[in-house]
Amino acid sequence: MQQELKLRIVSGLILAATVLAATWYGGLAFRILAVVIGLLIYYEWSQITGVARDWVANVVGWIGEAAIAFLVLVGNFEFAAGMLAGVTAVGIALIILHGTSRWLPVGLFYAGATGLALAAIRSNDQPGLYAMLFVFAVVWATDILAYFVGRALRGPKLAPSISPGKTWSGAIGGAVSAVAAGVLLAHFLLPGTEVVAAGVALILSVFSQSGDLFESFIKRKFGVKDSSRLIPGHGGVMDRVDGLIFACFAAFLLATLFSLIKGAGMTSLGAALFGL
């Protein structure tokens, strides 16, 4: 047990250092990290859902994910978004024409959107760095406080059929702490954006907890404990970033909406997320 705990701590520290270093440097370094996370998620998804056992779906899926990854790597986020939509549509067509599992297009979108959202939010500017740190802070505050508040107060279950350990008290506690963390970070990094940050943090916290429930649902449906064994002592990539994925989806959609309203395109989603 002690050996497993040590392995968990060491691998966790290495992961945290890698993610924070890539976040700090931004640019290509972070885009590589985002693409790797997206591709590993697709690998785990295809294994869990059985998509990998259908060779047609497997080949089409990997080609599609590789195309999205390439466009994200070169920083062409608008084309990557179009490719994501096209690849997902192909996955749906395969269900009709080939009888492919319905989990193929879901996985294609889930994995592809992960890499795209991460890279587009971070971008290569200072607001992108602040936005990414903001998302991390909100997700971590949600996870940590939801756990401790839930254990302390207990009460009615949030979704007993999906994740029996989660409670409404934990969910509310996580959301409140996420708003507090988001407002505090915004106050120091971008003074004057606290009101917008509070609203965005609440939305991201709700999505983060939904992402956690979604992965619990998938693992329960397919009877697996961990998404994979890729991370020593931690299970798989999906196990570690389930809440972050949904929070990034929400941040990406909100920032894109704000950018479209201002007519700014997808050039600086980090700034758009704070209403700048």
Contacts in CASP RR format, 6 or more apart in sequence:
PFRMAT RR
TARGET T0000
AUTHOR 0000-0000-0000
METHOD contacts of the structure
MODEL  1
MQQELKLRIVSGLILAATVLAATWYGGLAFRILAVVIGLLIYYEWSQITG
VARDWVANVVGWIGEAAIAFLVLVGNFEFAAGMLAGVTAVGIALIILHGT
SRWLPVGLFYAGATGLALAAIRSNDQPGLYAMLFVFAVVWATDILAYFVG
RALRGPKLAPSISPGKTWSGAIGGAVSAVAAGVLLAHFLLPGTEVVAAGV
ALILSVFSQSGDLFESFIKRKFGVKDSSRLIPGHGGVMDRVDGLIFACFA
AFLLATLFSLIKGAGMTSLGAALFGL
4 233 0 8 1.000
7 232 0 8 1.000
7 233 0 8 1.000
8 232 0 8 1.000
8 233 0 8 1.000
8 234 0 8 1.000
10 232 0 8 1.000
11 231 0 8 1.000
11 232 0 8 1.000
11 233 0 8 1.000
11 234 0 8 1.000
12 231 0 8 1.000
12 234 0 8 1.000
15 231 0 8 1.000
15 234 0 8 1.000
15 240 0 8 1.000
18 33 0 8 1.000
19 33 0 8 1.000
21 29 0 8 1.000
22 29 0 8 1.000
22 30 0 8 1.000
22 32 0 8 1.000
22 33 0 8 1.000
23 30 0 8 1.000
23 122 0 8 1.000
23 129 0 8 1.000
23 132 0 8 1.000
23 133 0 8 1.000
23 136 0 8 1.000
24 129 0 8 1.000
26 122 0 8 1.000
26 124 0 8 1.000
26 129 0 8 1.000
27 122 0 8 1.000
27 123 0 8 1.000
27 124 0 8 1.000
28 73 0 8 1.000
30 118 0 8 1.000
30 119 0 8 1.000
30 122 0 8 1.000
30 132 0 8 1.000
31 72 0 8 1.000
31 73 0 8 1.000
31 75 0 8 1.000
31 119 0 8 1.000
32 73 0 8 1.000
33 118 0 8 1.000
34 72 0 8 1.000
34 114 0 8 1.000
34 115 0 8 1.000
34 116 0 8 1.000
34 118 0 8 1.000
34 119 0 8 1.000
34 122 0 8 1.000
35 69 0 8 1.000
35 72 0 8 1.000
35 73 0 8 1.000
35 115 0 8 1.000
35 119 0 8 1.000
37 114 0 8 1.000
37 115 0 8 1.000
37 118 0 8 1.000
37 237 0 8 1.000
37 241 0 8 1.000
38 65 0 8 1.000
38 69 0 8 1.000
38 111 0 8 1.000
38 112 0 8 1.000
38 114 0 8 1.000
38 115 0 8 1.000
38 237 0 8 1.000
39 65 0 8 1.000
39 69 0 8 1.000
39 111 0 8 1.000
40 230 0 8 1.000
40 237 0 8 1.000
41 110 0 8 1.000
41 111 0 8 1.000
41 112 0 8 1.000
41 114 0 8 1.000
41 237 0 8 1.000
41 238 0 8 1.000
41 241 0 8 1.000
41 245 0 8 1.000
42 61 0 8 1.000
42 62 0 8 1.000
42 65 0 8 1.000
42 107 0 8 1.000
42 108 0 8 1.000
42 110 0 8 1.000
42 111 0 8 1.000
42 112 0 8 1.000
43 228 0 8 1.000
44 227 0 8 1.000
44 228 0 8 1.000
44 230 0 8 1.000
44 236 0 8 1.000
44 237 0 8 1.000
44 238 0 8 1.000
45 51 0 8 1.000
45 103 0 8 1.000
45 107 0 8 1.000
45 110 0 8 1.000
45 111 0 8 1.000
45 238 0 8 1.000
46 52 0 8 1.000
46 58 0 8 1.000
46 61 0 8 1.000
46 107 0 8 1.000
47 228 0 8 1.000
48 218 0 8 1.000
48 219 0 8 1.000
48 222 0 8 1.000
48 224 0 8 1.000
48 227 0 8 1.000
49 101 0 8 1.000
49 103 0 8 1.000
49 107 0 8 1.000
49 218 0 8 1.000
49 222 0 8 1.000
50 101 0 8 1.000
50 103 0 8 1.000
50 222 0 8 1.000
51 57 0 8 1.000
51 58 0 8 1.000
51 61 0 8 1.000
51 100 0 8 1.000
51 101 0 8 1.000
51 103 0 8 1.000
51 104 0 8 1.000
51 107 0 8 1.000
52 58 0 8 1.000
54 98 0 8 1.000
54 100 0 8 1.000
54 101 0 8 1.000
54 104 0 8 1.000
56 94 0 8 1.000
56 98 0 8 1.000
56 100 0 8 1.000
57 91 0 8 1.000
57 94 0 8 1.000
57 98 0 8 1.000
57 100 0 8 1.000
57 101 0 8 1.000
57 104 0 8 1.000
60 90 0 8 1.000
60 91 0 8 1.000
60 94 0 8 1.000
60 104 0 8 1.000
61 87 0 8 1.000
61 91 0 8 1.000
61 104 0 8 1.000
61 108 0 8 1.000
64 83 0 8 1.000
64 87 0 8 1.000
64 90 0 8 1.000
64 108 0 8 1.000
65 87 0 8 1.000
65 108 0 8 1.000
65 111 0 8 1.000
65 112 0 8 1.000
67 83 0 8 1.000
67 87 0 8 1.000
68 80 0 8 1.000
68 83 0 8 1.000
68 84 0 8 1.000
68 87 0 8 1.000
68 112 0 8 1.000
68 115 0 8 1.000
68 116 0 8 1.000
69 112 0 8 1.000
69 115 0 8 1.000
71 77 0 8 1.000
71 79 0 8 1.000
71 80 0 8 1.000
71 83 0 8 1.000
72 80 0 8 1.000
72 115 0 8 1.000
72 116 0 8 1.000
72 119 0 8 1.000
75 119 0 8 1.000
77 116 0 8 1.000
77 119 0 8 1.000
77 120 0 8 1.000
77 266 0 8 1.000
78 265 0 8 1.000
78 266 0 8 1.000
80 116 0 8 1.000
81 116 0 8 1.000
81 266 0 8 1.000
84 108 0 8 1.000
84 109 0 8 1.000
84 112 0 8 1.000
84 113 0 8 1.000
84 116 0 8 1.000
87 108 0 8 1.000
87 112 0 8 1.000
88 105 0 8 1.000
88 108 0 8 1.000
88 109 0 8 1.000
89 105 0 8 1.000
91 100 0 8 1.000
91 104 0 8 1.000
91 105 0 8 1.000
91 108 0 8 1.000
92 105 0 8 1.000
94 100 0 8 1.000
94 104 0 8 1.000
94 105 0 8 1.000
95 101 0 8 1.000
95 102 0 8 1.000
95 104 0 8 1.000
95 105 0 8 1.000
110 245 0 8 1.000
113 249 0 8 1.000
113 252 0 8 1.000
114 241 0 8 1.000
114 245 0 8 1.000
114 248 0 8 1.000
114 249 0 8 1.000
116 252 0 8 1.000
117 245 0 8 1.000
117 248 0 8 1.000
117 249 0 8 1.000
117 251 0 8 1.000
117 252 0 8 1.000
118 132 0 8 1.000
118 248 0 8 1.000
120 252 0 8 1.000
120 255 0 8 1.000
120 266 0 8 1.000
120 269 0 8 1.000
121 128 0 8 1.000
121 131 0 8 1.000
121 132 0 8 1.000
121 135 0 8 1.000
121 248 0 8 1.000
121 251 0 8 1.000
121 252 0 8 1.000
121 255 0 8 1.000
121 269 0 8 1.000
121 270 0 8 1.000
121 273 0 8 1.000
122 128 0 8 1.000
122 129 0 8 1.000
122 131 0 8 1.000
122 132 0 8 1.000
122 270 0 8 1.000
123 267 0 8 1.000
123 268 0 8 1.000
123 269 0 8 1.000
123 270 0 8 1.000
125 268 0 8 1.000
125 270 0 8 1.000
125 271 0 8 1.000
127 190 0 8 1.000
127 268 0 8 1.000
127 270 0 8 1.000
127 271 0 8 1.000
127 273 0 8 1.000
127 274 0 8 1.000
127 276 0 8 1.000
128 268 0 8 1.000
128 269 0 8 1.000
128 270 0 8 1.000
128 271 0 8 1.000
130 185 0 8 1.000
130 189 0 8 1.000
130 190 0 8 1.000
130 270 0 8 1.000
130 274 0 8 1.000
131 251 0 8 1.000
131 255 0 8 1.000
131 269 0 8 1.000
131 270 0 8 1.000
131 271 0 8 1.000
131 273 0 8 1.000
131 274 0 8 1.000
132 270 0 8 1.000
133 185 0 8 1.000
133 189 0 8 1.000
134 182 0 8 1.000
134 185 0 8 1.000
134 186 0 8 1.000
134 189 0 8 1.000
134 197 0 8 1.000
134 200 0 8 1.000
134 201 0 8 1.000
134 273 0 8 1.000
134 274 0 8 1.000
135 204 0 8 1.000
135 244 0 8 1.000
135 247 0 8 1.000
135 248 0 8 1.000
135 251 0 8 1.000
136 244 0 8 1.000
137 181 0 8 1.000
137 182 0 8 1.000
137 185 0 8 1.000
138 178 0 8 1.000
138 181 0 8 1.000
138 182 0 8 1.000
138 201 0 8 1.000
138 204 0 8 1.000
138 205 0 8 1.000
138 208 0 8 1.000
138 247 0 8 1.000
139 178 0 8 1.000
139 204 0 8 1.000
139 205 0 8 1.000
139 208 0 8 1.000
139 243 0 8 1.000
139 244 0 8 1.000
139 247 0 8 1.000
140 181 0 8 1.000
141 174 0 8 1.000
141 177 0 8 1.000
141 178 0 8 1.000
141 180 0 8 1.000
141 181 0 8 1.000
141 182 0 8 1.000
141 205 0 8 1.000
142 174 0 8 1.000
142 175 0 8 1.000
142 177 0 8 1.000
142 178 0 8 1.000
142 205 0 8 1.000
142 208 0 8 1.000
142 209 0 8 1.000
142 243 0 8 1.000
143 174 0 8 1.000
143 208 0 8 1.000
143 212 0 8 1.000
143 243 0 8 1.000
144 177 0 8 1.000
145 170 0 8 1.000
145 173 0 8 1.000
145 174 0 8 1.000
145 176 0 8 1.000
145 177 0 8 1.000
145 178 0 8 1.000
146 166 0 8 1.000
146 170 0 8 1.000
146 171 0 8 1.000
146 173 0 8 1.000
146 174 0 8 1.000
146 177 0 8 1.000
146 209 0 8 1.000
147 170 0 8 1.000
149 169 0 8 1.000
149 170 0 8 1.000
149 172 0 8 1.000
149 173 0 8 1.000
149 174 0 8 1.000
149 177 0 8 1.000
150 166 0 8 1.000
150 167 0 8 1.000
150 169 0 8 1.000
150 170 0 8 1.000
150 173 0 8 1.000
153 167 0 8 1.000
153 169 0 8 1.000
153 170 0 8 1.000
154 167 0 8 1.000
154 169 0 8 1.000
155 167 0 8 1.000
155 168 0 8 1.000
155 169 0 8 1.000
156 167 0 8 1.000
156 168 0 8 1.000
156 169 0 8 1.000
157 164 0 8 1.000
157 165 0 8 1.000
157 166 0 8 1.000
157 167 0 8 1.000
157 168 0 8 1.000
158 166 0 8 1.000
158 167 0 8 1.000
158 168 0 8 1.000
158 170 0 8 1.000
158 171 0 8 1.000
158 213 0 8 1.000
159 166 0 8 1.000
159 213 0 8 1.000
159 216 0 8 1.000
162 213 0 8 1.000
162 216 0 8 1.000
162 217 0 8 1.000
162 220 0 8 1.000
163 212 0 8 1.000
163 213 0 8 1.000
163 216 0 8 1.000
166 209 0 8 1.000
166 212 0 8 1.000
166 213 0 8 1.000
171 209 0 8 1.000
174 205 0 8 1.000
174 209 0 8 1.000
175 202 0 8 1.000
175 205 0 8 1.000
175 206 0 8 1.000
175 209 0 8 1.000
178 201 0 8 1.000
178 202 0 8 1.000
178 204 0 8 1.000
178 205 0 8 1.000
178 208 0 8 1.000
179 198 0 8 1.000
179 199 0 8 1.000
179 201 0 8 1.000
179 202 0 8 1.000
179 205 0 8 1.000
181 201 0 8 1.000
182 197 0 8 1.000
182 198 0 8 1.000
182 201 0 8 1.000
183 194 0 8 1.000
183 197 0 8 1.000
183 198 0 8 1.000
183 201 0 8 1.000
185 197 0 8 1.000
186 192 0 8 1.000
186 193 0 8 1.000
186 194 0 8 1.000
186 196 0 8 1.000
186 197 0 8 1.000
186 274 0 8 1.000
187 194 0 8 1.000
190 197 0 8 1.000
190 274 0 8 1.000
190 276 0 8 1.000
193 274 0 8 1.000
193 275 0 8 1.000
193 276 0 8 1.000
196 274 0 8 1.000
196 275 0 8 1.000
197 274 0 8 1.000
200 251 0 8 1.000
200 254 0 8 1.000
200 273 0 8 1.000
200 274 0 8 1.000
203 250 0 8 1.000
203 254 0 8 1.000
204 247 0 8 1.000
204 250 0 8 1.000
204 251 0 8 1.000
205 247 0 8 1.000
207 243 0 8 1.000
207 246 0 8 1.000
207 247 0 8 1.000
207 249 0 8 1.000
207 250 0 8 1.000
208 243 0 8 1.000
208 244 0 8 1.000
208 246 0 8 1.000
208 247 0 8 1.000
209 243 0 8 1.000
210 243 0 8 1.000
210 246 0 8 1.000
211 242 0 8 1.000
211 243 0 8 1.000
211 245 0 8 1.000
211 246 0 8 1.000
212 242 0 8 1.000
212 243 0 8 1.000
212 246 0 8 1.000
214 242 0 8 1.000
214 246 0 8 1.000
215 227 0 8 1.000
215 238 0 8 1.000
215 239 0 8 1.000
215 242 0 8 1.000
215 243 0 8 1.000
219 225 0 8 1.000
219 226 0 8 1.000
219 227 0 8 1.000
226 235 0 8 1.000
226 236 0 8 1.000
226 239 0 8 1.000
227 235 0 8 1.000
227 236 0 8 1.000
227 237 0 8 1.000
227 238 0 8 1.000
227 239 0 8 1.000
228 235 0 8 1.000
228 236 0 8 1.000
228 237 0 8 1.000
228 238 0 8 1.000
229 235 0 8 1.000
229 236 0 8 1.000
230 236 0 8 1.000
230 237 0 8 1.000
231 237 0 8 1.000
231 239 0 8 1.000
231 240 0 8 1.000
234 240 0 8 1.000
238 245 0 8 1.000
251 269 0 8 1.000
251 273 0 8 1.000
252 269 0 8 1.000
254 273 0 8 1.000
255 269 0 8 1.000
255 270 0 8 1.000
255 272 0 8 1.000
255 273 0 8 1.000
256 265 0 8 1.000
256 266 0 8 1.000
256 269 0 8 1.000
256 272 0 8 1.000
258 272 0 8 1.000
258 273 0 8 1.000
258 275 0 8 1.000
259 265 0 8 1.000
259 266 0 8 1.000
259 267 0 8 1.000
259 268 0 8 1.000
259 269 0 8 1.000
259 272 0 8 1.000
262 272 0 8 1.000
264 272 0 8 1.000
END
